[in-house]
Amino acid sequence: MNRTLSVSKTYFEDVKRVQNEIWQDIDVRDKIVIDVGVGESTKKLIELGARVVVVENDPQRIKELNVPIIICDFLNFPFQTRIADIVVFYFTLHEINPNFHASALSIASKIAPQVIIVEPFPHGCPAYEEFAWIWKNAMQSIGRFEEYKPLNYWETILKKVGFKIISRKIVNWKVNIPSDVLEDIVRVTIEDWKKKGVSEIWIDTLQKFLEKKPKMKWSDIAVIVGLFL
Ligand SMILES: C[S@@+](CC[C@H](N)C(=O)[O-])C[C@H]1O[C@@H](n2cnc3c(N)ncnc32)[C@H](O)[C@@H]1O
């Protein structure tokens, strides 16, 4: 078999394993789940049998999904009573200004008793740390946030807001991202950054990063479940 194909196959098997490990201990079947930030998490929650409601602040991200959608900044969520069973932040909190992380979790505690946080936990792979640093600066150049934090940061805020931690784990990637997959990701990222007006400096830095043919694994992923009674 062609070596590139075989490497990609292993990578895509790892994608499935990582997805399964993230969701395997979480029971969302028939639960009303507010998914803050539309995307892969929304599809997965539907597949797992949740009754999903999306909250999304970027109307351009809304795709054809057969679920109710509330278009607003979660920090201005209009309801303050228990209307759901679970609030999911799947790769979303790092896009919110860190000064408002506690507010976001406090709002979540008012609308559902359970919260699930899934966030990148970047450490251990120098190439990923460089990639994450470029992303952070690119987003800063347009006044946005891309701030990855360690697992205990999220635990501390959850506890401060009044949640009890009922489970926490780290899911690791085992396989490097194949070079053709990384090239595609960088190409799509650069197209998106150009539309958003990201500074040329960071587009150029990302291109130079790719030219070094980095051996890169995705970051570890922190999965934390909190309960607020
Ligand atoms: C990295 S994406 C992840 C999306 C999705 N959970 C997934 O699994 O693909 C983060 C999403 O959160 C949305 N988002 C960021 N901050 C938000 C906020 N304050 N309120 C609502 N949505 C927000 C972004 O527009 C984006 O669609």
The ligand as an ORCA input file, in Angstrom:
! r2SCAN-3c Opt
* xyz 0 1
  C     -13.584     26.240     17.542
  S     -15.292     26.383     17.215
  C     -15.904     24.845     17.854
  C     -17.302     24.604     17.392
  C     -17.945     23.268     17.722
  N     -18.206     23.093     19.126
  C     -17.219     22.092     17.127
  O     -17.137     21.060     17.794
  O     -16.770     22.164     15.975
  C     -15.897     27.553     18.416
  C     -17.286     28.065     18.085
  O     -17.790     28.803     19.196
  C     -18.423     29.986     18.712
  N     -18.335     30.982     19.796
  C     -17.208     31.563     20.274
  N     -17.506     32.407     21.271
  C     -18.849     32.352     21.421
  C     -19.765     33.035     22.283
  N     -19.329     33.931     23.182
  N     -21.082     32.752     22.185
  C     -21.539     31.845     21.261
  N     -20.721     31.180     20.411
  C     -19.389     31.444     20.489
  C     -17.609     30.361     17.484
  O     -18.313     31.225     16.600
  C     -17.355     28.986     16.877
  O     -18.415     28.584     16.045
*
